[in-house]
Amino acid sequence: MIVREIAAGIGYAVRLARWIRAHWGEIKLLVQSYLWYRNRRVRVSMAYLFRIKVGDEYMLIRGNRIPDQYQPVGGVYKYFAGAKSVLDSFGAVGDVFVRHDEDSKDDLRRVLQRGVKLHAFLRWFHSGQNRECDPRREFHDEVIATGILDADLFSRVDTQWVRSVGIGIRYSPELEIPEYLFADVFEILLSDEQEAALRALRDVRSDQYRFVDEQCIRSYGQTCGLRIGSHTWKILEGAVEPPRRS
């Protein structure tokens, strides 16, 4: 009897440990938002990124806000007018850390006045209500409207959600504020014609874009002589944490 009880207890402990390991990110975020950052301002940025891969290389484009930086195609989700009252209820005010222009208007870079509101904000975000859910706007703006890719050939692109990346609240020494950075990663499913066009593009040198390998991204450009955006690692297969800077 005692042996069975001990075995049952061990089995429960093992299952609990597995559950904690599987949900550690969520548990950590709960502790951070309800305890550590409960009454502190937390910056949030809710974005989407495209993995565009040809062979072993990833297509990156030159950044708008940081012109000498290369990064994935993508951008920040936008919210619609119906979300304003909800965002106000979370104390989610405009982000003072970005330049306000037409590109940044109504995007989901906000500052929560109290970190305890982060989970309510995330519940609203993941509901998809009154916010942009289709990620193709930035694909069009960044590689079609700019003429990098042929408008006719890439007028239709199939996308596949790969994963979501959110690694908890971390302090930003650059902005001097804790922040939660989230990104949905989508993969472009290329047709044979689209893949052929990208392979041809890879052989044409341009400052507008670069095709780089995984090591270039993991080294933040040190192995390829480029400046690579600090968020670019998120498009790599299997990457769950930012690579260490050497």
C-alpha positions as CSV (number, residue, x, y, z in Angstrom):
1,M,0.0,0.0,0.0
2,I,2.7,2.4,1.0
3,V,4.8,1.5,-2.0
4,R,1.8,2.2,-4.3
5,E,1.3,5.6,-2.6
6,I,4.9,6.5,-3.0
7,A,4.9,5.4,-6.7
8,A,1.7,7.5,-7.2
9,G,3.3,10.5,-5.5
10,I,6.4,10.2,-7.7
11,G,4.3,9.9,-10.8
12,Y,2.4,13.0,-9.9
13,A,5.6,14.9,-9.1
14,V,7.0,13.9,-12.5
15,R,3.9,15.0,-14.3
16,L,3.9,18.3,-12.4
17,A,7.6,18.8,-13.3
18,R,6.9,18.2,-17.0
19,W,3.9,20.6,-16.9
20,I,6.0,23.3,-15.3
21,R,8.8,22.8,-17.9
22,A,6.3,23.0,-20.7
23,H,4.6,26.1,-19.3
24,W,7.7,27.8,-17.8
25,G,7.5,30.8,-20.1
26,E,3.9,31.5,-19.1
27,I,4.6,31.0,-15.4
28,K,7.6,33.3,-15.6
29,L,5.6,36.0,-17.3
30,L,2.9,35.7,-14.7
31,V,5.4,36.2,-11.9
32,Q,7.1,39.1,-13.7
33,S,3.9,41.0,-14.5
34,Y,2.1,40.4,-11.2
35,L,5.0,40.7,-8.8
36,W,8.3,42.1,-10.2
37,Y,6.8,44.7,-12.6
38,R,3.3,45.0,-11.1
39,N,3.4,48.8,-10.6
40,R,6.1,49.7,-13.2
41,R,5.8,50.8,-16.7
42,V,6.3,48.1,-19.3
43,R,6.8,48.7,-23.0
44,V,5.1,46.2,-25.4
45,S,5.8,45.6,-29.1
46,M,3.6,43.2,-31.0
47,A,5.1,42.3,-34.3
48,Y,5.2,39.8,-37.2
49,L,8.2,38.7,-39.2
50,F,8.6,36.7,-42.4
51,R,11.0,33.9,-42.9
52,I,12.0,34.0,-46.6
53,K,14.5,31.3,-47.2
54,V,16.3,30.2,-50.4
55,G,18.4,27.1,-49.9
56,D,20.4,27.8,-46.7
57,E,20.1,31.6,-46.9
58,Y,17.6,34.0,-45.4
59,M,16.5,37.2,-47.2
60,L,16.8,40.3,-45.2
61,I,16.0,43.9,-46.2
62,R,17.6,47.2,-45.2
63,G,15.8,48.9,-42.3
64,N,13.8,52.1,-42.6
65,R,14.5,53.5,-39.2
66,I,18.0,52.2,-39.0
67,P,19.2,52.4,-42.6
68,D,22.5,50.6,-42.1
69,Q,20.8,47.6,-40.6
70,Y,19.5,44.4,-42.3
71,Q,16.5,42.7,-40.8
72,P,13.6,40.4,-41.7
73,V,10.6,41.6,-43.8
74,G,7.9,42.4,-41.3
75,G,6.5,45.0,-39.0
76,V,4.3,45.9,-36.0
77,Y,0.6,44.9,-35.9
78,K,-1.8,47.8,-36.1
79,Y,-5.0,48.2,-34.1
80,F,-8.4,49.5,-35.4
81,A,-10.5,52.3,-34.0
82,G,-12.7,49.9,-32.0
83,A,-9.7,48.9,-29.8
84,K,-9.0,52.4,-28.5
85,S,-11.3,52.1,-25.4
86,V,-9.9,48.7,-24.6
87,L,-6.3,49.9,-24.8
88,D,-7.2,52.9,-22.6
89,S,-8.6,50.5,-20.0
90,F,-5.3,48.7,-19.9
91,G,-3.4,52.0,-19.5
92,A,-1.7,51.3,-22.8
93,V,-0.5,54.8,-24.0
94,G,1.4,55.8,-27.1
95,D,5.0,54.7,-27.3
96,V,7.3,57.7,-26.6
97,F,10.3,55.7,-27.7
98,V,9.6,55.8,-31.5
99,R,9.3,58.6,-34.0
100,H,5.6,59.2,-34.6
101,D,4.7,59.3,-38.3
102,E,2.3,57.7,-40.8
103,D,4.1,54.3,-40.5
104,S,3.9,54.1,-36.8
105,K,0.3,55.4,-36.6
106,D,-2.0,53.0,-34.7
107,D,0.6,50.3,-34.3
108,L,0.9,48.1,-31.3
109,R,4.0,49.6,-29.8
110,R,2.5,50.8,-26.5
111,V,3.6,51.5,-23.0
112,L,1.5,49.9,-20.2
113,Q,1.4,52.2,-17.2
114,R,1.4,49.1,-14.9
115,G,2.9,45.8,-15.7
116,V,0.1,44.0,-13.9
117,K,-2.1,44.8,-17.0
118,L,0.1,42.9,-19.4
119,H,-1.9,39.6,-19.2
120,A,-5.2,41.5,-19.9
121,F,-3.5,43.2,-22.8
122,L,-2.2,39.8,-24.1
123,R,-5.7,38.2,-23.8
124,W,-7.1,40.9,-25.9
125,F,-4.3,40.7,-28.5
126,H,-4.6,36.9,-28.9
127,S,-8.4,37.2,-29.3
128,G,-7.7,39.1,-32.6
129,Q,-10.5,41.6,-31.9
130,N,-10.2,45.0,-33.5
131,R,-6.6,44.5,-34.6
132,E,-4.8,43.6,-37.8
133,C,-4.4,39.8,-38.2
134,D,-3.3,39.6,-41.9
135,P,0.5,40.1,-42.0
136,R,0.7,40.7,-45.7
137,R,0.6,44.6,-45.5
138,E,4.3,44.9,-44.6
139,F,5.3,42.3,-47.2
140,H,3.7,44.5,-49.8
141,D,5.0,47.7,-48.5
142,E,8.6,46.5,-48.0
143,V,9.3,44.3,-51.0
144,I,6.6,44.9,-53.6
145,A,6.0,48.7,-53.4
146,T,9.7,49.2,-53.2
147,G,10.3,47.2,-56.4
148,I,12.5,44.6,-54.8
149,L,10.2,41.8,-55.9
150,D,8.1,41.6,-59.1
151,A,4.6,42.9,-58.4
152,D,2.9,40.5,-60.8
153,L,4.8,37.3,-59.7
154,F,4.4,38.1,-56.0
155,S,0.9,39.5,-56.1
156,R,-0.2,36.4,-54.4
157,V,1.9,34.8,-51.7
158,D,1.0,31.9,-49.5
159,T,2.1,32.2,-45.8
160,Q,2.3,29.7,-43.1
161,W,2.4,30.6,-39.4
162,V,5.5,29.0,-37.9
163,R,5.5,30.0,-34.2
164,S,5.2,32.9,-31.8
165,V,8.2,34.2,-29.9
166,G,7.8,36.1,-26.6
167,I,10.6,35.6,-24.1
168,G,9.3,37.4,-21.0
169,I,9.9,41.0,-19.8
170,R,13.4,42.2,-20.1
171,Y,15.0,45.5,-19.3
172,S,16.2,47.5,-22.3
173,P,19.4,49.4,-21.4
174,E,18.9,51.5,-24.7
175,L,15.4,52.7,-23.8
176,E,15.8,52.4,-20.0
177,I,12.5,50.6,-19.6
178,P,11.4,47.0,-19.1
179,E,9.8,45.7,-22.3
180,Y,7.9,42.7,-23.6
181,L,8.7,41.9,-27.3
182,F,6.4,39.5,-29.1
183,A,6.6,38.3,-32.7
184,D,4.6,35.9,-34.9
185,V,6.9,34.3,-37.4
186,F,5.4,33.4,-40.8
187,E,7.1,31.5,-43.6
188,I,6.6,32.4,-47.2
189,L,5.7,29.3,-49.2
190,L,7.3,29.9,-52.5
191,S,6.0,28.6,-55.8
192,D,8.6,27.2,-58.2
193,E,8.6,30.5,-60.2
194,Q,8.9,32.6,-57.1
195,E,11.8,30.6,-55.8
196,A,13.6,30.9,-59.1
197,A,13.1,34.6,-59.1
198,L,14.6,34.9,-55.6
199,R,17.5,32.7,-56.6
200,A,18.2,35.1,-59.5
201,L,17.8,38.1,-57.1
202,R,20.4,36.6,-54.8
203,D,23.0,36.9,-57.5
204,V,22.3,40.7,-58.0
205,R,24.1,42.8,-55.5
206,S,21.9,45.6,-53.9
207,D,22.0,47.7,-50.8
208,Q,18.2,47.2,-50.5
209,Y,18.5,43.5,-49.4
210,R,21.0,40.7,-48.5
211,F,20.8,37.0,-48.5
212,V,22.7,35.7,-45.4
213,D,23.3,32.4,-43.7
214,E,22.4,31.3,-40.2
215,Q,25.8,32.1,-38.8
216,C,25.7,35.6,-40.0
217,I,22.4,36.1,-38.1
218,R,23.6,34.4,-35.0
219,S,26.7,36.5,-34.9
220,Y,24.7,39.7,-35.4
221,G,26.6,40.2,-38.6
222,Q,30.1,39.8,-37.3
223,T,30.8,36.9,-39.6
224,C,29.5,38.6,-42.7
225,G,30.5,42.3,-42.2
226,L,26.9,43.5,-41.9
227,R,24.8,45.1,-39.1
228,I,22.0,42.6,-38.4
229,G,18.9,43.6,-36.4
230,S,18.9,42.3,-32.9
231,H,15.4,40.6,-33.5
232,T,16.4,38.8,-36.6
233,W,17.3,35.5,-34.7
234,K,13.6,35.0,-34.2
235,I,13.2,33.7,-37.8
236,L,15.8,31.0,-37.4
237,E,14.4,27.4,-37.1
238,G,14.4,26.2,-33.5
239,A,15.8,29.4,-31.9
240,V,14.2,30.2,-28.6
241,E,16.6,32.6,-27.1
242,P,18.7,35.5,-28.5
243,P,22.3,34.3,-29.3
244,R,25.0,35.6,-27.0
245,R,27.0,38.5,-28.3
246,S,30.7,37.9,-28.4
